[in-house]
């Protein structure tokens, strides 16, 4: 079943689709219906409580003293004696009761600098005060005496160990993926083409900056704040605070966006708030303003990808050698996870029999880079899809035809050796996108317009138009055995009024988590979605269902709730000793049981028996399922100013099964907008490792005026490894916009751009060089 969104924003679906969904609702099915957003009313009316909406009476405010140099030794912390330091609480590394480390994948990042600082804006001193005015005076009265140390910011300087920052080689993670014999196949290839593709960092720019509030008591510490992964916070700070995990209670407040930026960093700010609460003996709220947030927190990894590709006489790929290097920043944080996904997607949706991929994440003296929607895949997909168009031009073949000759089809094999079986929809996505966008027709029309414009001297004819596409896939869920390690658990509790409550640690960050999980549980249980209650996570009650990342919420956790709903129905029928034919009868039975005794069922993730993965060789089933997509971008370039205008955008994706159409449209539109921003606008400017444009005046993101009409089309082929057939979609739309835009720019200008963002400062010199 295909659906579409012909207008920018929430458009109209096809009549057949509307009818199908109306029928689903009449039959009591929630999956596939436009169920109203659970928290929508509260957010619309202002009743939703973000962290700064919580009562502040008696709550102290916190602030941070940070380094400014790329690398330095902190020789002294100076406290102005004219300030009344008894009026505030001050925390330094010596006040940390446990190890000075915030563990994530490895234990290398200190909570506070104790001697050596490895990047600008690294925290050294924390201060809490009864009010903002006093805090401001205290922050000005504390200064650092620092001695600058040698630093590195270049990838090759890091690889060559010009300064040693991590281990013996500055490499946080090294991954090698081999299929066949790429070196031998390359030697016999008819055509060998090489390219280098680079990309800058990208700021998540969530609506609500980072923030956390801590309350210390004899029982431990209670934290509430803006986050994606409550149990990451528990793991990240318990040992540091000298507490057992059970003594750390983490509660999510309404969260204004995350996009990966609130995956790992909330552990840092939670540790700081907790240390201040412990020292001051008061509740402490620590929130960042926009400048501090942009400068101090992780961003998308910048880096480069070098591709060497071998083709036979028929333009069929016979060999691929890919070298990917990501800038991890000063500490490891999530770089291995990002690198892993990037490496696995580096070969694109192509069946190349001989592939070798070398991927490394290296240390530099920048703040750590981390997760951002797509995490790794957008970087390498941008490279391979840009490279395919470059190769097509050099080979003298059409870029569409080159892709079609090489794409993976049913029972095809990806670079990890994973046989995709019948889950191969790249060609359907390609055909749908070509037809929907009228690709060939527009390409010819734009070429004709450009020929006329190039022969004219009129000002209005200094504009050129182009159209380009990107074909890609994206794995849903954690990589390899990641889901096995998480061993996610969900629970459903029956209530005395016949409703049920979902218990899990998945967070609502604007993407619709609470609603879609209610939909999956309702259909598994066989009751109306209105009878399913959801809550923001609180580790006091919620089991650990894993982090809200990696496009796993709908597919993995939604699938767990679907099965858990079936289990709860079976449990109720077992207790009453009969089959319950209707939802009304089931609700009465739930109410009667729950009024007398606890009625609660839990379900834990188990790896599908047909999935196999070797973590050492990176061979096997990297993901339970892939989403497949083809995106088409249309651009207009002003050759006088270098400005790029996005004219139209077509986004076709196969996602298994759409749970909530309106939410799904929103996910695609939002991801496309972020991808377009990374492609042509969002330029993080570093100097000596420090962000130089940390405001929304200087860091430019797409507005509604910059975003074109986005035509969203879903292809649905329910997947057998999820009980409800759904795949993840949240990460996928970030992958395609950048290469599609770069390829459209090449079509418009005849110039190959190999770095993003492609800003006017890059376009104009390139045009002068071409002339």
C-alpha positions in Angstrom: 0.0 0.0 0.0 1.4 3.4 -0.9 0.4 6.7 0.5 1.4 10.2 -0.4 1.6 13.8 0.9 1.3 16.1 -2.1 1.5 19.4 -0.2 4.1 21.0 2.1 3.1 20.2 5.7 0.3 17.8 6.5 -1.4 17.2 3.2 -4.1 14.8 1.9 -3.8 11.1 1.5 -5.1 9.1 -1.4 -8.9 8.3 -1.1 -8.1 4.5 -1.1 -5.7 5.0 1.8 -8.2 7.1 3.7 -10.8 4.4 3.2 -8.4 1.7 4.4 -7.6 3.6 7.6 -11.3 4.4 8.3 -12.0 0.7 7.9 -9.1 -0.1 10.3 -10.6 2.3 12.9 -14.0 0.8 12.5 -12.6 -2.7 13.1 -10.9 -1.5 16.3 -7.4 -1.4 14.9 -5.1 1.4 15.9 -2.0 0.7 13.8 -2.4 2.6 10.6 -4.8 5.1 12.0 -4.2 8.8 12.7 -4.5 8.5 16.5 -4.4 11.9 18.2 -1.1 12.8 19.8 -1.2 11.9 23.5 0.6 15.0 24.8 -0.6 17.3 22.1 -3.2 19.1 24.2 -0.8 19.8 27.0 1.8 21.2 24.7 -0.7 23.3 22.7 -2.2 24.8 25.8 1.1 25.3 27.7 0.1 22.9 30.4 3.1 20.6 29.6 5.8 21.1 32.1 9.3 21.5 30.7 12.1 21.6 33.3 11.9 25.4 33.7 8.2 25.1 34.3 8.7 23.2 37.6 8.4 25.1 40.8 11.6 27.0 41.6 10.9 28.0 45.2 13.9 26.9 47.3 15.7 25.6 44.2 19.2 26.9 43.8 20.6 27.6 40.3 23.8 26.2 39.0 26.5 27.4 36.6 29.8 26.2 35.1 33.3 27.6 34.8 35.0 26.3 31.6 38.3 26.3 29.9 38.7 28.3 26.6 41.9 26.8 25.2 42.1 23.7 23.0 44.4 22.0 25.5 45.8 23.2 28.7 47.0 22.5 32.2 44.9 24.1 34.9 47.5 25.4 37.3 45.1 27.2 39.7 41.5 28.1 40.3 41.3 31.7 41.6 38.5 32.9 43.8 38.2 36.7 44.2 38.4 37.3 48.0 36.0 40.3 47.7 33.1 38.0 46.9 31.2 36.2 49.8 31.9 32.6 48.9 29.9 31.4 51.9 26.7 32.5 50.0 27.3 29.9 47.3 28.3 26.2 46.9 31.5 25.5 44.9 32.3 22.1 43.5 35.7 21.0 41.9 37.1 17.6 41.1 38.2 17.1 44.7 34.5 17.1 45.8 33.6 14.1 43.7 33.0 11.1 46.1 33.6 8.4 43.5 35.8 8.0 40.4 36.0 11.2 38.4 34.6 9.6 35.3 31.3 9.5 33.4 31.3 6.0 31.9 29.7 5.3 28.6 31.4 2.9 26.1 34.7 3.4 27.8 35.8 5.3 30.9 37.8 8.2 29.7 35.7 11.4 30.2 36.1 13.2 33.6 33.1 14.9 35.1 35.3 17.9 35.9 38.9 18.7 34.8 41.5 17.7 37.4 44.7 19.1 36.0 44.6 18.6 32.2 41.9 19.9 29.9 41.6 18.3 26.5 39.2 20.6 24.7 37.7 24.1 24.9 34.6 24.6 27.1 35.6 21.6 29.3 34.0 22.1 32.8 36.3 22.8 35.7 34.3 24.4 38.5 30.6 24.2 39.3 28.8 26.9 41.4 25.3 26.9 42.8 23.6 30.0 44.3 20.2 30.9 45.7 19.4 33.1 42.7 20.7 34.0 39.2 22.1 37.4 40.3 24.3 35.9 43.0 25.3 33.1 40.6 26.3 35.7 38.0 28.6 37.5 40.4 30.1 34.3 41.6 30.9 33.1 38.0 32.7 36.4 37.3 34.6 36.1 40.6 36.1 32.7 39.7 38.9 32.6 37.1 41.3 29.9 35.8 45.1 30.0 35.5 45.9 27.9 32.5 49.0 26.9 30.7 48.4 26.1 27.0 49.5 22.7 25.7 50.0 21.4 22.2 46.8 20.5 20.4 45.6 18.8 17.2 42.5 19.4 15.1 43.4 17.8 11.8 42.5 14.2 11.0 45.9 13.4 9.6 47.7 15.0 12.5 45.7 12.7 14.7 46.4 9.6 12.7 50.1 10.5 12.6 50.0 11.0 16.4 51.4 14.5 16.2 50.0 14.8 19.7 49.0 11.7 21.6 45.5 12.0 23.0 44.2 8.4 23.2 46.1 5.1 23.5 49.0 4.6 21.2 47.4 5.7 18.0 44.6 8.2 18.8 42.0 5.8 17.4 38.9 5.4 19.5 37.6 2.6 17.3 38.8 0.8 14.2 36.4 -1.3 12.0 37.3 -3.4 9.0 34.6 -4.9 6.8 35.7 -7.4 4.1 33.7 -9.2 1.4 35.6 -11.0 -1.3 39.0 -9.7 -2.4 38.7 -6.0 -3.2 42.4 -5.5 -3.9 42.6 -8.2 -6.5 39.4 -7.3 -8.2 40.5 -3.7 -8.4 43.6 -4.6 -10.3 41.5 -6.3 -13.0 38.7 -3.7 -13.2 38.2 -2.0 -16.5 37.7 1.4 -14.9 39.0 2.6 -11.5 37.7 5.9 -10.2 38.5 7.6 -6.9 37.0 10.4 -4.9 37.3 12.1 -1.5 34.2 13.5 0.2 34.3 15.7 3.4 31.6 16.9 5.7 31.3 19.4 8.5 29.8 19.0 12.0 26.1 19.8 12.6 24.4 21.1 15.7 21.2 19.4 16.8 19.6 22.7 17.8 16.8 21.2 19.8 14.1 23.7 20.9 14.9 23.3 24.6 18.6 23.5 25.7 20.1 20.9 28.1 18.8 21.0 31.6 18.7 18.9 34.8 17.5 19.3 38.4 18.8 17.3 41.3 17.5 16.7 44.8 19.7 14.9 47.3 18.4 13.0 50.2 19.3 10.1 52.5 17.8 7.8 49.9 20.1 9.0 47.2 19.5 11.5 44.4 16.4 12.2 42.4 17.0 13.8 39.0 14.5 15.2 36.6 15.3 16.8 33.3 15.4 16.9 29.5 16.7 13.6 28.1 16.4 10.7 25.8 17.8 7.8 27.8 17.0 7.7 31.6 19.0 4.5 32.3 22.0 6.0 30.6 22.0 8.7 33.3 21.7 6.0 36.0 24.7 4.2 34.6 26.6 7.4 33.9 26.6 8.9 37.4 25.9 6.3 40.1 29.5 5.3 40.7 30.8 8.9 40.4 28.4 9.9 43.2 29.3 6.9 45.3 25.8 5.5 45.0 24.3 2.2 44.0 22.2 2.3 40.8 19.0 1.8 42.9 19.8 5.1 44.7 19.7 7.1 41.5 16.2 7.9 40.4 15.8 9.5 37.0 12.6 11.1 35.8 12.0 12.7 32.4 10.4 16.0 32.2 8.6 17.1 29.0 11.5 17.3 26.5 11.8 19.8 23.7 13.6 17.7 21.2 16.7 15.6 21.2 17.9 14.3 17.8 20.6 12.3 19.6 22.0 15.4 21.4 20.2 14.3 24.6 21.4 10.8 24.5 24.7 10.9 26.3 25.2 14.5 27.5 22.4 14.5 30.1 24.7 12.2 32.1 27.2 15.0 32.3 24.8 17.7 33.3 23.0 15.3 35.7 26.3 14.6 37.4 27.0 18.3 37.8 23.6 19.1 39.2 23.8 16.2 41.6 27.2 17.3 42.9 25.9 20.8 43.4 22.9 19.5 45.3 25.1 17.3 47.5 27.4 20.2 48.3 24.8 22.9 48.8 22.2 20.7 50.6 19.6 22.3 48.4 17.8 21.2 45.2 19.8 22.6 42.3 18.6 23.3 38.7 21.3 23.5 36.1 20.2 24.7 32.6 22.3 26.0 29.7 21.6 29.0 27.6 22.0 28.6 23.8 25.6 29.7 23.6 26.8 27.3 26.3 24.7 24.5 24.8 26.1 24.9 21.3 29.7 25.3 22.5 29.9 22.5 25.1 27.7 19.7 23.9 28.3 17.0 21.2 27.5 17.5 17.5 27.4 15.3 14.4 30.9 14.0 13.6 32.7 15.8 10.9 35.2 13.9 8.8 36.0 12.4 5.4 35.4 9.4 3.2 37.7 8.3 0.4 36.3 5.9 -2.1 38.1 3.8 -4.8 35.7 2.0 -7.1 36.3 -0.5 -9.8 33.8 -1.1 -12.6 33.8 -3.6 -15.5 33.1 -2.7 -19.1 29.4 -2.7 -18.4 29.6 -0.3 -15.5 29.0 -3.0 -13.0 30.8 -2.6 -9.7 33.4 -5.3 -9.2 35.4 -3.7 -6.3 35.0 -1.0 -3.6 37.7 0.2 -1.3 36.4 2.8 1.2 38.3 4.7 3.9 36.2 6.6 6.5 37.7 8.8 9.2 35.5 10.6 11.7 36.6 13.3 14.1 35.6 12.0 17.6 36.8 15.0 19.6 38.6 14.8 22.9 36.7 11.8 24.4 35.3 8.6 23.1 31.6 9.1 24.1 29.5 7.5 21.3 32.0 7.5 18.5 32.3 3.7 18.2 28.5 3.4 17.7 28.4 6.2 15.2 31.4 4.8 13.3 29.8 1.3 13.3 26.7 2.5 11.5 28.6 4.6 9.2 30.9 1.8 8.2 28.1 -0.7 7.5 26.2 1.8 5.3 29.3 3.0 3.5 28.8 0.7 0.6 25.3 2.0 0.0 22.4 -0.2 -1.2 24.7 -2.0 -3.7 25.7 -5.6 -4.3 29.4 -5.4 -4.8 31.1 -8.8 -4.6 34.5 -7.4 -3.5 34.4 -4.7 -0.8 36.8 -3.6 1.8 35.9 -0.8 4.3 38.3 0.7 6.8 36.6 3.1 9.3 38.3 4.9 12.2 37.1 7.4 14.8 40.1 9.5 16.0 40.8 11.9 18.8 41.3 15.6 18.4 41.2 18.6 20.8 37.6 19.5 20.1 34.6 18.9 22.3 33.4 15.3 21.8 31.2 14.7 18.8 28.3 12.4 19.4 25.0 11.1 18.2 22.8 13.1 15.7 19.9 11.6 13.8 21.3 8.9 11.5 24.6 8.9 13.4 27.2 7.9 10.9 25.0 6.7 8.1 24.3 10.3 6.7 28.0 10.9 6.4 28.9 7.7 4.5 25.7 7.7 2.4 26.4 11.3 1.3 29.8 10.0 0.1 28.8 6.9 -1.8 25.8 8.6 -3.4 27.8 11.6 -4.5 30.5 9.3 -5.8 28.0 7.3 -7.8 27.0 10.4 -9.8 30.6 11.4 -10.2 31.4 8.0 -11.5 28.5 8.0 -13.9 29.7 11.2 -15.5 33.2 9.8 -15.9 32.0 6.5 -17.3 29.6 8.2 -19.7 26.5 6.5 -18.4 23.4 7.9 -16.8 23.5 8.0 -13.0 20.1 6.3 -12.7 21.3 3.5 -14.9 24.5 3.1 -13.0 22.6 2.6 -9.8 20.1 0.2 -11.3 22.8 -2.0 -12.6 24.4 -2.3 -9.2 21.6 -2.1 -6.6 20.8 -4.9 -4.3 17.7 -6.9 -5.2 15.9 -9.9 -3.6 18.4 -12.3 -2.1 21.2 -9.8 -2.8 24.1 -9.4 -0.4 25.3 -6.2 1.3 28.9 -5.5 2.4 28.6 -7.4 5.7 27.5 -10.5 3.8 23.9 -10.0 5.0 21.5 -11.6 2.5 18.5 -9.2 2.4 16.1 -12.0 1.4 12.8 -10.6 0.2 13.4 -7.3 2.1 14.8 -5.5 -0.9 12.9 -2.5 -2.1 15.5 -0.1 -3.5 14.3 -0.5 -7.0 10.7 0.0 -6.1 11.7 3.2 -4.3 13.8 4.3 -7.2 11.0 3.7 -9.8 8.4 5.4 -7.6 10.6 8.5 -7.0 11.4 8.8 -10.7 7.8 8.7 -11.7 6.5 10.8 -8.9 9.1 13.6 -9.4 8.9 13.4 -13.2 12.6 13.2 -13.0 13.5 12.7 -16.7 11.1 15.3 -17.9 12.4 17.9 -15.4 16.0 17.1 -16.1 15.6 17.8 -19.8 13.6 21.0 -19.1 16.2 22.3 -16.7 19.0 21.5 -19.1 17.2 23.4 -21.8 16.6 26.4 -19.5 20.3 26.4 -18.5 21.5 26.4 -22.1 19.3 29.4 -22.8 20.4 31.2 -19.7 24.1 30.6 -20.4 23.9 32.4 -23.7 22.1 35.5 -22.2 23.6 38.5 -20.4 20.3 39.5 -18.8 20.4 39.6 -14.9 17.4 37.4 -14.5 19.2 34.7 -16.5 22.1 34.2 -14.1 20.1 31.4 -12.4 20.6 27.7 -13.1 18.4 24.8 -12.2 19.1 21.2 -11.6 17.7 17.9 -10.3 19.4 15.1 -8.5 18.7 12.0 -6.4 20.0 9.7 -3.8 19.2 6.0 -3.4 19.9 4.6 0.1 18.9 2.2 2.9 19.0 2.4 6.7 19.2 -0.3 9.3 16.5 -0.2 12.0 17.4 -0.8 15.6 20.8 -1.3 17.2 23.7 -2.8 15.2 24.5 -6.5 15.3 24.1 -7.9 18.8 23.2 -4.5 20.2 19.6 -5.3 20.9 20.7 -8.6 22.6 23.0 -6.6 24.9 20.2 -4.2 25.8 17.8 -7.0 26.6 15.0 -4.5 26.7 12.0 -5.1 28.9 8.5 -3.6 28.8 5.5 -4.1 31.1 1.8 -3.6 30.9 -0.2 -3.2 34.1 -4.0 -3.7 34.4 -5.9 -1.0 36.3 -9.1 -1.3 38.4 -11.1 0.7 35.9 -10.3 -1.7 33.1 -7.6 0.4 31.4 -4.0 -0.6 31.1 -0.8 1.4 31.7 2.4 1.0 29.6 5.7 0.9 31.5 9.0 1.5 29.7 11.9 3.9 29.5 11.1 5.2 26.0 11.0 8.9 26.0 8.6 11.3 24.2 10.8 13.9 22.6 8.3 15.2 20.0 8.3 12.2 17.7 5.1 10.6 19.1 6.5 7.8 21.2 3.7 7.7 23.8 1.0 7.5 21.0 2.5 4.9 18.8 3.4 2.6 21.7 -0.2 2.9 22.8 -1.3 2.0 19.3 0.9 -1.2 19.1 -0.1 -2.3 22.6 -3.8 -1.7 21.9 -3.8 -3.8 18.8 -1.9 -6.6 20.5 -4.4 -6.6 23.4 -7.4 -6.1 21.1 -8.8 -3.0 22.8 -9.4 0.6 21.8 -6.3 2.8 22.1 -8.2 5.2 24.4 -8.0 2.5 27.1 -4.2 2.4 27.0 -2.5 4.9 29.3 1.1 6.1 29.0 3.5 8.1 31.2 6.8 9.9 31.0 9.5 7.5 32.1 10.6 7.3 35.8 13.3 4.7 36.7 11.4 4.2 40.0 8.7 2.3 38.1 9.7 1.9 34.5 11.7 -1.1 33.4 14.7 -0.6 31.2 13.4 -0.8 27.6 16.6 0.7 26.2 17.4 4.1 24.9 15.2 6.2 22.6 17.6 6.2 19.7 18.5 4.3 16.5 15.0 4.1 15.0 14.2 1.3 17.5 11.2 2.7 19.3 8.5 1.8 16.8 10.1 -1.5 15.6 11.7 -3.0 18.6 9.8 -1.5 21.6 6.6 -1.2 19.7 6.9 -4.9 18.8 7.6 -5.8 22.4 4.4 -4.0 23.4 2.4 -5.7 20.7 3.4 -9.1 22.0 3.1 -8.0 25.6 -0.5 -7.0 24.8 -1.2 -10.5 23.5 0.4 -11.9 26.6 -1.8 -9.8 28.9 -4.9 -10.9 27.1 -3.8 -14.6 27.5 -3.1 -14.0 31.2 -6.5 -12.5 31.8 -8.3 -15.3 29.9 -6.2 -17.8 31.9 -7.3 -16.2 35.2 -11.0 -16.1 34.3 -10.9 -19.5 32.7 -12.6 -18.6 29.4 -12.0 -16.9 26.1 -13.0 -13.2 26.1 -14.6 -12.4 22.7 -15.0 -8.7 22.8 -12.9 -5.7 24.1 -15.8 -4.7 26.4 -15.8 -8.1 28.1 -12.0 -8.0 28.3 -12.1 -4.6 30.0 -14.5 -5.8 32.7 -12.3 -8.8 33.4 -9.2 -6.6 33.7 -11.0 -4.3 36.1 -12.2 -7.2 38.3 -8.8 -8.8 38.5 -6.9 -5.6 39.0 -9.2 -4.6 41.9 -8.2 -7.7 43.8 -4.6 -8.4 42.9 -1.7 -7.1 40.8 -2.2 -7.7 37.1 1.0 -7.1 35.3 2.8 -8.8 32.4 6.3 -8.2 31.1 8.1 -9.1 27.9 11.8 -9.1 27.1 13.5 -8.8 23.7 14.9 -12.0 22.2 17.0 -12.0 19.0 15.2 -13.6 16.0 16.5 -17.1 15.5 17.4 -16.4 11.9 19.7 -13.5 12.8 23.5 -14.1 13.1 26.2 -11.5 13.7 30.0 -11.7 14.3 31.1 -8.7 16.3 34.8 -9.4 15.5 34.6 -9.6 11.7 31.5 -7.4 11.2 29.9 -10.2 9.1 26.3 -11.3 9.2 23.0 -9.7 9.8 23.8 -6.1 10.9 20.2 -5.2 11.3 16.9 -7.0 11.7 15.4 -4.9 8.9 16.3 -2.1 6.5 14.3 0.9 5.3 14.8 1.6 1.6 14.4 5.1 0.1 15.0 7.3 -2.9 15.0 11.1 -2.5 14.9 13.7 -5.3 15.9 17.3 -4.9 15.3 20.2 -7.3 17.4 23.4 -6.9 17.9 26.8 -8.3 21.3 28.5 -8.0 22.0 32.2 -8.4 25.4 32.3 -10.0 25.9 35.9 -9.0 25.4 35.4 -5.2 26.0 31.6 -4.9 22.6 31.3 -3.1 20.7 28.0 -3.4 17.0 27.8 -3.5 15.3 24.5 -3.0 12.4 24.2 -5.5 10.9 20.8 -4.8 11.6 17.6 -2.9 10.3 14.1 -3.3 10.8 11.5 -0.6 9.9 7.9 -1.2 10.6 5.3 1.5 9.7 1.7 2.3 9.2 1.4 6.1 7.5 -1.9 6.6 4.2 -0.6 8.1 3.1 2.9 9.0 1.8 3.0 12.5 0.6 6.6 12.6 0.5 8.3 9.2 0.5 12.0 10.4 3.4 11.3 12.7 5.2 9.4 9.9 4.8 12.3 7.5 6.2 14.6 10.2 9.2 12.4 10.8 10.1 12.5 7.1 9.5 16.2 6.7 11.5 17.1 9.8 14.4 14.8 8.8 14.4 16.1 5.3 14.6 19.7 6.6 17.5 18.8 8.8 19.3 17.1 6.0 18.8 20.1 3.7 20.2 22.3 6.4 23.4 20.1 6.7 23.7 20.2 2.9 23.7 23.9 2.2 23.3 26.0 5.3 24.5 24.7 8.6 28.2 25.5 8.9 29.8 25.0 12.3 32.8 27.2 12.4 35.7 26.0 14.6 38.8 27.9 15.6 41.3 26.0 17.7 38.5 23.5 18.5 36.1 26.1 19.8 32.8 26.9 18.0 32.9 30.5 16.8 29.2 30.8 15.8 27.3 29.6 18.9 24.1 31.6 18.3 21.0 31.3 16.2 22.0 34.6 14.5 25.3 33.1 13.2 24.4 29.4 13.0 21.8 29.2 10.2 19.2 26.5 10.0 16.3 26.1 7.5 13.1 28.1 8.2 9.8 27.5 6.6 10.8 29.8 3.8 13.9 27.8 3.1 12.1 24.4 3.0 10.5 23.4 -0.3 7.3 21.5 -0.8 8.1 17.9 0.3 6.2 15.2 -1.4 6.2 12.2 1.0 5.4 8.7 -0.3 5.4 5.6 1.8 5.8 2.0 0.5 4.6 -0.6 3.0 5.8 -4.2 3.1 5.3 -5.5 6.7 8.5 -7.2 7.9 8.5 -10.6 9.4 11.0 -9.9 12.2 8.6 -7.5 13.9 5.2 -8.8 15.1 3.4 -5.7 13.9 5.4 -5.4 10.7 6.9 -2.0 11.3 10.4 -0.8 10.7 12.0 2.4 12.1 11.8 5.6 10.2 13.2 8.4 12.5 16.8 8.2 11.3 16.2 7.4 7.7 15.1 10.8 6.3 18.4 12.4 7.4 20.4 10.2 5.0 19.2 11.2 1.6 18.8 15.0 1.4 22.5 16.0 1.3 23.6 13.7 -1.6 20.4 14.5 -3.5 21.1 18.2 -3.2 24.8 17.9 -4.1 23.9 15.9 -7.2 21.2 18.4 -8.1 23.9 21.2 -7.8 26.1 19.3 -10.1 23.3 18.9 -12.6 22.6 22.7 -12.4 26.2 24.0 -12.6 28.3 21.2 -14.1 30.6 21.4 -11.0 31.2 18.5 -8.6 31.0 19.5 -5.0 32.7 17.2 -2.6 32.3 19.0 0.7 29.1 19.9 2.6 27.7 22.3 3.5 27.8 23.7 0.0 27.6 27.4 1.0 28.0 30.4 -1.3 31.6 30.7 -0.2 32.2 27.3 -1.8 30.0 27.7 -4.9 31.3 31.0 -6.2 35.1 30.0 -6.2 34.1 26.7 -7.8 32.2 28.5 -10.6 35.1 30.9 -11.2 37.4 27.8 -11.5 35.0 26.1 -13.9 34.9 29.2 -16.1 
